[in-house]
Amino acid sequence: MRRRVFAAIAVTLATAAVPVSAEAGRSTLQRDADRIVATGVTGVLVRETSPHRSRTAVSGVRVLGGGAPRTDGRFRIGSTNKVLVGTVVLQLVAEGRMRLDDSVEKWLPGLVRGTGYDGRKITIRHLLQHTAGISDESFPTIETAEQYYADRYRVHTEEEIVQAGLRNKPTFQPGKGWDYSNTGYDLIGLMIKAVTGRTWYDEVHRRIVRPLHLQDTYFPGTAPGINGPHAHGYTRFNPGEYIDTTELVDADASGGYISTLKDLDRIVRAIFDGRLLKPAQLRELKSTVPVGSQAEFWPDAAYGLGVFSRSLPCGGTVWIPSGDQIGYRTRTAVSADGKRSVVVSMSSQLYDSMEALLAQEKAASQLIDDVMCR
């Protein structure tokens, strides 16, 4: 149930960072976390990792009226899930079990037909890069508090979401544009099952969670709660009104996993430092297309296979697997070699105004820039 506004591309306008000492780095990390809370976010968790150290910062509260959040708290990673799905696909490609240029028709014969769609012309690469033209118009979203209370326990399967999406006309013909499509990733989930005989989340567990010995990363399925310590997630649908939106059933391939700062940091670094992907597949993941006018506040944004990239104010490129889910906003950044990274978990979604949303994004982007440019 990711909202159609994918705020990871509504960011930046940050200023260049300058080199700082280790002690100044710690204070800068805390300052930047506090600045995110100052925009109206209830709680923030941050983990920064470099070749020499890891450090964390927290700000705000775990629950309104309560104490500070815990650095080992779990949270919904939202569409950060997409880089996990992309990694599974690339591992299957490395094993020769599927190809990025395989058509949807090859693995899901007859499923994508009609209303302007032709599964013979849509490839796995198109789906991973959001260049397939699969409409997201019918993807389930939550826009009001009333809708949250009515729909938070509703189960949506990949099959249901895909069938609903295919009733809408394509956004464009395959390869002729870029448009963020959660529905397209549900198609990938179905294709993973067709290739392996197992669900996409079973494959994520087998290929990522278990090899990296992650203890706090899991797929919740149809359970609405979050196991273990966690900050409550809040959504501001109306100005000044915080709705506790912690509980939610989110069981589809476009974004459903739950993780922690430490675990998610290990995942993103392992993808880029070669532990999870061979060099040829990592090059494919980094093969990007421009996102164009959709990134109004981020003109140089590009998208690879499940991950955004953008330039840093100090020069160079940063890779940003990030995502939103009702109540939670996750921003990660990692260097091309996986040696430097930062994970930011914000336990609030500020959807009461574009001004509030952009203030939150700008503050999170400033923190990322300060870390990655340090």
ABEGO torsion letter per residue (X at the ends): XBBABBAAABBEGBBBBBBBBAAAAAAAAAAAAAAAAAAGBABBBBBBBBAABBBBBBBEBABBGBBBBBAABBBBAEAAAAAAAAAAAAAAAAAGABBAABBAAAABBGABBEGGBBAAABBAAAAAAGAAGBBAAABBBBABAAAAAAAAABBBBAAAAAAAAAABBBABBBGABBBBBAAAAAAAAAAAAAAAGBBAAAAAAAAAAAAAGBAABBBAEABABBBEBBBBBBBBABBGBBBBAABBBBABAAGABBBBAAAAAAAAAAAAAGAABBAAAAAAAABBBBAEAABAABAABBBBBGBBBBBBAAEEBBBBBBBBBBGBBBBBBBBAAGABBBBBBBABBBAABAAAAAAAAAAAAAAAAAAAAX
